[in-house]
């Protein structure tokens, strides 16, 4: 048998949260109040009130970020909207795509280490760090390898691999496709990784000098699978492990077992029928065909020749270096850009012109040694940065090349390209 025990009535704890008590007293109890109105909380001692949490301090750097800020296509976030450069025998034009920051870079080095010119276009992906690193280091590594290698192609290959190894040590995951041209003596050495492309204009006919390295190519797919990797379709393209559409690049540490940094290299001997060389990122080639690009270059340069030189005589043999990285997008031109005909995109603002010693620096290197045995022409004496800066002001820009670069970029944008686009055109007649 269980004996029931009478429990005492519950008592109200003095710690009850009286702030939650509401009253529905009649209007007679509170004149001017209607039935059901909420009555204010009864005052209690401060020890019974809930404490307010401390104020959260937001760092100033976060306060400067506006969540409602939207970047239009063709616009940089706190950076220049385009990069243009025109020098003796070369022109470049580059514009940002839909990404927040520009990931394309380029490099131009003339009259250094016994060569007539080094030219490179680099297309970054997964961030711009890899492309920036390549623009700063690839040419130097190739020049160093030229001092010890008997074959130019082997020196270029070693320079690419060394740059890749050095970047992987940075612990970053981005990557970069590359296309480079090395001109020395009567030789042109073309190398590429990924889908940046080199196209030669030979007597008006386009000739692709590189093959795109894409995961969907049969030879690249077999190579990847032979090393235990795989290629699958994702978002409309064949990709290495369903991630990366190109099968060769510098960087991409997470896929390095299958994505090589070994370039394809081709050596050509300069002939009189070689006119222009186009180096460009895939932002151009996805929308513009090889022959179409060559036709635009020929028309633009023919018009420029009919108009004649803008300024005095052309001073050949002066060394220069031009570089563009997404951390300091330089906007350089030696003369003001003329108004050009042809399609223009409303998304691209007019490129302003800036000329300063910081934007245009001389590559002042030690005299060449073993590189001369590759039949590279001897380099002329390079002026000091200040002297060279004055000389370049007197020299006319290759406005026809710059205009052609501009037209090609605008054509790709008009046709719907959403990628960063960089176009570099080299007048081979200048280097013969």
Buried (B, 14 or more C-beta within 10 A) or exposed (E): EEEEEEEEEEEEEEEEEEBEEEBEEEEEEEEEBEEEEEEEEEEEEEEEEEEEEEEEEEEEEEEEEEEEEEEEBBBBEEBBBBBBBBBBBBBBBBBBBEBEBBBBBBBBBBBBBBBBBBBBBBBBBBBBBBBBBBBBBBBBBBBBBBEEBEEBBBBBBBBBBBBBEBBBEEEBBBBBBBBBBBBBBBBBBBBBBBBBBBBBBBEEEBBEBBBBBBBBBEEBBEBBEEEEBEBEEBEEEBBBBBBBBBBBBBBBBEBBEBBBBEBBBBBBEBEEEBBBBBBBBBBBBBBBEBBEBBBBBBBBBEBBEEEEEBEEEBEEEBBBBBBBBBEEBBBBBBBEBEEBEBEBBEBBBEBEEEBEEEBBBBBEBEEBEEBBEBEBBEBEEBBEBEEBBEEBEEBBBBBBBBBBBBBBBBBBBBEEBBBBBBBBBBBBEBBE
